[in-house]
Amino acid sequence: IIPTSTGAARSVGRIIPELEGKMNGIAYRVPTPTVSVVDLVTDLEQSVSKGSINEAFLAAADGPMKGYLFYEKEELVSTDFRSHPGSAIFDSPSTMVLDGDMVKTMGWYDNEYGYACRIVDLVTFIGERGLS
């Protein structure tokens, strides 16, 4: 396992300005094929429960993020997510809440296949609109 820097967490601030300067991250390089995991720890302004966090992700996966965010109820391992089309698969059994406002969530993704699926989505979007 090789710890290394990543700009992914800092890049979130460019997309969601309210998070600018509030995130940082580290990547761990391991010799596994394609699948990666995001381990996100957040300090919230209000108390929450594991159930409320998981319910929010399930609602997003079934609603506005359907087809991009998936919700997993089973305890799986990285190879279970190979060739998964999702941009992220929320790992609900891994959700943890400490002292009510410190939350740890995890999301898996196939950084090759999932990315390729988003490129197909983009090409389809452009083609359907006759853009060139």
C-alpha positions as CSV (number, residue, x, y, z in Angstrom):
1,I,0.0,0.0,0.0
2,I,1.5,3.3,-1.1
3,P,0.1,6.6,0.4
4,T,0.2,9.4,-2.1
5,S,-1.3,12.8,-2.7
6,T,-4.5,13.4,-4.7
7,G,-6.1,16.6,-6.0
8,A,-9.6,15.0,-6.2
9,A,-10.8,16.3,-2.8
10,R,-9.5,19.8,-3.4
11,S,-11.1,19.8,-6.8
12,V,-14.6,19.5,-5.2
13,G,-14.3,23.2,-4.2
14,R,-14.2,24.1,-7.9
15,I,-17.5,22.4,-8.4
16,I,-19.2,23.2,-5.1
17,P,-17.8,26.6,-4.0
18,E,-19.1,26.3,-0.5
19,L,-16.6,23.5,0.1
20,E,-13.6,25.4,-1.1
21,G,-10.7,25.0,1.3
22,K,-12.7,22.6,3.5
23,M,-11.6,19.3,2.0
24,N,-8.4,17.4,1.6
25,G,-7.5,13.9,0.8
26,I,-4.9,11.2,0.4
27,A,-4.8,8.3,-2.0
28,Y,-3.6,4.8,-1.3
29,R,-2.2,2.9,-4.3
30,V,-2.7,-0.8,-4.1
31,P,-2.1,-3.5,-6.7
32,T,-5.7,-4.2,-7.5
33,P,-7.3,-4.0,-10.9
34,T,-9.3,-0.8,-11.6
35,V,-11.6,-0.5,-8.6
36,S,-11.1,2.3,-6.1
37,V,-12.9,3.5,-2.9
38,V,-13.6,6.9,-1.4
39,D,-13.4,6.9,2.4
40,L,-15.0,10.3,3.3
41,V,-15.1,11.6,6.9
42,T,-17.2,14.7,7.5
43,D,-17.8,16.9,10.6
44,L,-21.4,18.0,10.3
45,E,-23.1,21.0,12.0
46,Q,-26.0,18.8,13.3
47,S,-26.4,15.4,14.9
48,V,-27.4,12.6,12.6
49,S,-27.8,8.8,12.8
50,K,-26.4,6.1,10.7
51,G,-30.0,5.4,9.5
52,S,-30.6,9.0,8.4
53,I,-27.3,9.1,6.5
54,N,-28.1,5.9,4.7
55,E,-31.6,7.0,4.0
56,A,-30.3,10.2,2.4
57,F,-28.0,8.3,0.1
58,L,-30.7,5.8,-0.8
59,A,-33.1,8.6,-1.7
60,A,-30.4,10.2,-3.9
61,A,-29.6,6.9,-5.6
62,D,-33.3,6.3,-6.3
63,G,-34.0,9.9,-7.2
64,P,-31.9,12.7,-8.8
65,M,-28.7,10.6,-9.0
66,K,-30.3,7.5,-10.3
67,G,-28.0,5.7,-12.8
68,Y,-24.9,7.4,-11.4
69,L,-25.1,6.7,-7.7
70,F,-25.9,3.2,-6.6
71,Y,-26.8,2.0,-3.1
72,E,-25.3,-1.3,-1.8
73,K,-26.8,-3.1,1.2
74,E,-24.4,-6.1,1.2
75,E,-20.8,-6.2,2.6
76,L,-18.8,-6.6,-0.6
77,V,-15.1,-6.3,-1.6
78,S,-13.4,-4.3,-4.3
79,T,-13.6,-7.0,-7.0
80,D,-17.3,-7.1,-6.7
81,F,-17.5,-3.7,-8.3
82,R,-15.4,-4.5,-11.4
83,S,-17.2,-3.4,-14.5
84,H,-19.9,-1.6,-12.5
85,P,-21.4,1.3,-14.6
86,G,-22.0,3.6,-11.6
87,S,-19.9,6.7,-10.8
88,A,-20.2,5.7,-7.2
89,I,-21.6,2.8,-5.2
90,F,-22.5,3.8,-1.7
91,D,-21.4,1.2,0.8
92,S,-24.2,1.4,3.4
93,P,-22.9,-1.2,5.9
94,S,-19.7,0.9,6.2
95,T,-21.4,4.0,7.4
96,M,-20.3,5.1,10.9
97,V,-21.4,8.0,13.1
98,L,-19.3,9.1,16.1
99,D,-20.6,11.6,18.7
100,G,-23.6,12.3,16.5
101,D,-21.9,14.7,14.0
102,M,-18.7,12.9,12.8
103,V,-19.7,10.7,9.9
104,K,-17.7,8.2,7.8
105,T,-19.0,7.1,4.5
106,M,-17.5,5.0,1.7
107,G,-18.2,4.7,-2.0
108,W,-16.7,2.3,-4.5
109,Y,-16.2,2.9,-8.2
110,D,-14.5,1.2,-11.2
111,N,-12.3,4.1,-12.3
112,E,-12.0,2.7,-15.8
113,Y,-15.4,1.2,-16.7
114,G,-17.5,3.8,-14.7
115,Y,-15.6,6.6,-16.4
116,A,-16.1,5.1,-19.8
117,C,-19.9,4.9,-19.1
118,R,-19.9,8.6,-18.4
119,I,-18.1,9.3,-21.7
120,V,-20.8,7.2,-23.5
121,D,-23.4,9.3,-21.6
122,L,-21.8,12.5,-22.8
123,V,-21.5,11.3,-26.4
124,T,-25.1,10.3,-26.4
125,F,-26.2,13.6,-24.9
126,I,-24.3,15.5,-27.7
127,G,-25.6,13.2,-30.4
128,E,-29.2,13.5,-29.3
129,R,-29.0,17.2,-29.6
130,G,-27.3,17.3,-32.9
131,L,-24.3,19.1,-31.4
132,S,-20.9,18.9,-33.0
